[in-house]
Amino acid sequence: MLMVLTLWSDGFRHDFCTDATVDLVLGVAAGDVSSEDSAVMTASLEQ
């Protein structure tokens, strides 16, 4: 949720489903998803 609010405050409008958001946040937190990969995932969802 914090990620979505942070992106929203920066003007980003998302189309994340809950599962995708949780997977991304937990993946970054666990070190399974790099910051570069998370940026690519986030950019691909940008509207």
ChimeraX attribute file (.defattr): number of C-alpha atoms within 10 A of each C-alpha:
attribute: neighborCount
match mode: 1-to-1
recipient: residues
	/A:1	10
	/A:2	8
	/A:3	12
	/A:4	14
	/A:5	12
	/A:6	11
	/A:7	14
	/A:8	12
	/A:9	10
	/A:10	9
	/A:11	9
	/A:12	15
	/A:13	14
	/A:14	15
	/A:15	11
	/A:16	13
	/A:17	8
	/A:18	10
	/A:19	9
	/A:20	12
	/A:21	16
	/A:22	14
	/A:23	12
	/A:24	20
	/A:25	17
	/A:26	13
	/A:27	15
	/A:28	15
	/A:29	11
	/A:30	10
	/A:31	10
	/A:32	11
	/A:33	16
	/A:34	14
	/A:35	12
	/A:36	9
	/A:37	13
	/A:38	15
	/A:39	11
	/A:40	11
	/A:41	13
	/A:42	17
	/A:43	12
	/A:44	10
	/A:45	12
	/A:46	11
	/A:47	8
